[in-house]
Amino acid sequence: MLNKIWQFLKQLIQRLLGNTPPPAPPPQPRPTLTDAEYESKFMEILEGVNAGWSRGDVAGFLIAKRLKDGELAAWLRRFGSRLFEEFEEEGEHGGIAPTDAVESLQELARRLELLGRIRSGELSEVAGDIGREILTRFPLPVVEDDAGGYGNVIEAVFVGDGLGISGDANRGGGEDE
């Protein structure tokens, strides 16, 4: 009780004399991430979306990693611009992008579009736009087939009898009927 009275008197005297303690310093702004750190976090999101993450999973990831949707979207815009500039420069020095690079870009575009379909904010909107832009600028190569027609290169793997996934569970009973 005496301690509370003493604190009250002490604060009263400080107010009367104008000696107020200095205000607490504002909290330090959180440092921005490097491009490599943003890329690492974004690739984690793309892997998660490819594995079936929902809008809530993406939001939870952003919260857990203390990332803001807008900051990551701004980084993704810069990343997309650099990506397109890089391939435009390669095109100036010798034609189109190599087939293996186009395949990698197609996979990236597919994952970006998956994130775009989640509709979880600015990040998914930017991802969908960049994914569609990649598909437009870098389509699958067109090749001539044996019959003289043209088509996109699509690789497919047939497993077992072609009716299901691999494994003994899909192999029983269908051959005798």
N, C-alpha and C positions, 0 to 999 in steps of 0.2 A: 504494500500500500504506500509506504514511504517512497519507494522507487517511482511509482506512477506520479506522485505529487512532485517529486524532484524533476522528472522529465517534463511535466507540464510547465513548471516554473522556468526551466531552462529554455523551452521553446518560446515562452512568453517574452522572456528577456531578449532572446535572439530576434524576435519579430519587432520588438520596440526599438532595438538598436539597429535594425536593418541588416543584421548578419544572418542571412539565410544560407543554408548550405547550397552549394552549386547543384544544379539539376544533374541527374544521371545522364551520362553520354548516350546518344542514340545508338541503337544496335548496329553493329557492323553489317553492311550489305553482304549478302552471300556472294562469294566470287563466282564469276561466270566460268563455265567449263571450256576446255579447249575443244577444237574441232574433233580431235581423236576421241576425247571422252564422250562428246555428243554422238559420234558415229558408233562407238561401242554400245552405248545405251539404246540407240535407235535399232541397231542390229539385234539386240536382245528382244526388243518389241516385235520386230519382224519375225524372228524365230518363234516367239510366243503366238503371234497371230497365225503363223503357218501351222502351229500345233493345235489351233482351235480356240484361242483366247477370245473372249467376248469384250464388249465395251467396258464392262466393269473391271475385267482383268487388266485392260490397258490403263484405265484410270487408277486402279490400285498400284500398278507398277510405277506410274508417274508420281504418285503420292509417296510411295516407299522410297523412291530414289530422289525425292525432293526436286523434281523437274516440273517446270511449268510448260503447259501445252504450247503457249505462244513462243516461248524461247526455242523449244525443239522444232517448231514449225518454221521459225526464222532460219535456224540452222539448216533444215531440210531444203528450204528454198535456195540457200547459198550452195549447198551440196549439189542440187539438181542443175543449177546454172554452171557450176564447174564441170560437172559430168558432160553436159551437152557441149560446152566449149572445148573440152578435151577431145571429144570425138569429131567435132567440126574441124579442129586443127589437124587431126589425123587424116581426115577426108581430103584436106587441101594438099597433103603430101603423098597421096598415093591411093585415092579411091575411097572405098567404103570400109567400115569396120570389119575386122576379121570375124570369121564364123564363130569361133569359140567366145569372143567378146560379145557377140550378138546373143549367143545362148545364155551367157551370164546376165546380160542386160534383160533378157526376156524373163528369167527367173526373178530378178530383182523387181521388174515391172509387175509380175504376177503377185508377189508379196505386197508390193505397194498398193495394188488394187484391192487386195484383201483387207488391208488396213483402211483403205478408203471406204469400203463397204460397211465398216463398223460404225461410221458416223459418230465418232466420239469427240468431235470438236475440230478446231482449226488444223491440228496435226493430221487427222485422217483426211480432211479435205485437200490439203497440200499433197499428201502422199498419193491420193487417187489421181490428182491432176498430173503429177510427175509420172506415175505409172502409165497413164494413157498416152502421155507425150512420148515416153520411151517406145511404147508399142507402135506409135505412129511413125516415129523417126527411124526405128530399127526393126523392121519386120523380119520374120524368118526368111532365110534365103530361098529363092525360087529356083528349082532345078528341073531339068528335063528328065522324064522317066523313060523307061524302055519302050513304051508305046507311043512315044513322040509327044505326049502331053506335058503340061507343066503343073507343078504343085509345090506346096510348102514342104520343107523337110520336117518330118515328124518321126521321131524314133519311138518304137513300141516294143515292149517285151511281152511275149505270150508265155504264160506259165501253165504247165501241165496240159490239160485238154482245152485250155482257153476259156473255161467256164467259171473259173473262180480263182481264189488266191492259192498260192502254193501250199502244199501240205497234204498229208494222207487223208485228212477229213474230206477233201473235195474229190478224191479219186475213187471212192467206193460206189459201186452200184450203177453207174451211168453207162458203162460200156456194154452191158449185157442186154439192155432194153432195146 
